[in-house]
Amino acid sequence: MAIRIAFCLLLAACAAPRSEDNDTGAAPASVVRVAQENSGKAVTLRTGGRLEVALASNPTTGYSWQREGGDTAVLAPDSTRYQPSTTQPGLVGSGGTQILAFRGARPGRTRLVLVYRQPWSGGASSGERWEADVVVQP
């Protein structure tokens, strides 16, 4: 019986969250998601937070969303990924969504400007733009 109790206590100790993993005293960084309809609007996030901008894209055309403006010391680039359309999966040439992610690096304000263009030198621009005033708070 004592062995069973010791075994149960050992299992409970292994399953319990460790204080260094879950008791940091800090709230997890938030994610702010925006899309095409948010162009021209203000966006606010906290330092360490993540801004994800989801925009329609079709990489088979040679175009992609590129950052053209904004202070990288305030809003640092984080990652970019492409999600194909789920309405016609596997269809060659079908579009999808490009998600550009940025991290609030330090408190401040910047104007984030994204343009849809061919990324190589001298590449054409479609004329499409997405922009927003981004405020990063402490």
N, C-alpha and C positions, 0 to 999 in steps of 0.2 A: 504494500500500500504506500509506503514512504517513497518507493521508487516512482510510482505513478504520480504522486504529488510533486516530486522534484522534477519529473519530466514535464508536467503541465506548467510548472513555474518557468522552466527553461523555455518552453515554446512561447509562453506569454511574453517573456522578456525579449525574445527574438522578434516577435511580431509588433511590439510596442514601438512607436516612432521615437527616434533618437532626438534628443533636444537640440543637438547641433544641426540637424537636418531641418527641423520644423519650427524652431523657436528663435528665429533670427531677430525678431522685433521689427522687421521691415516688411511692408506690404509688397507682394510681388509686383513687378513692373507690369503696367497695363498695356493693352494693345488697342489702338484706335484704328478702325477700318473705315476707309472712305472709298467712293467710286466716282464715276463720271459726273453724276449729278451734284457732287460736292465741289466742283470746280468754281473758283471765285469766292468761296466761303472761308471763314477762319477755322482753324483746327488748333486745339489745345491738347498738349500731352505733358507728362511729367518727365523730368530728367531720368534717363534709364528706360523710359517707356518706348514703345515701338509704334510707328506709324506705317500702316499698310495701305497702299493706293492700288486698287484693282481697276484696270482699264482694258477695254476690248482691244484685241491685238490679233494679228495674223502673221506669224514669222515667215510663212512661205512666200510672202510678198517682198521680203527683204527689209520691212519696216519693223521698228520696235520703239518703245517709249524710252527716251533718254533724258537725263537731268540736264537742264540748261542753266538753271540759276538756283541760288540759295546758298547760305553760309553753311559750309560743311562742319565748321566748328560748333555750330548750334544744332544742326540736324545732319548727322553723319549717315552716309550710305551703309546699308546693312546687307541686303541681298535682293536678288530678283529671280523670279521663277515664272514659268508659263504653265497654265492649266488648259488643256484642250477642251473644247466644247463637249458637254455631255449629251447634247441633243443629237449629234451625228458622230459618235466616237469612231475613230479610225478612218474617217473620210479624209483623204489627202486634199490639202488645200483649205480645209475648213478652219475657221478662226477659233478663238478662245479668249482667255483672259491673262494678261501679264500683271503680275503682282510685284510692285516695287516696294521694298521695305527700307525704312530709315529708323535710326535710333536717336532719341533726344539726348544729345551729348552734354550739353550744358544749358543753363537758363539763358533765354534770349528770344529774339523774334527774327524770323527770316521769311522771305518770299520763295516758296518752292515752285519752280517752273519745270514742267515736263513737256517735251515735244515728241511727236510721232514722226520718226525719220529713219532713213537708212544710216546705220551707225558708222560707216566708213567715211574717210576723208572725201569731201565733195559729194557725199550722198544726198539724195533729194529729201526734201521735207514734204509731208502731206499737208502741212498747214494746221494740223490739229494740235491744240495745246490744252494742258491741264495746269492750273495754278491755284495756289492757296497761300494765305498768310498763316504761318505756323508759329505758335507761341509755345515755347518749352518752359515749363514752370519748375521750380525746385521741388 
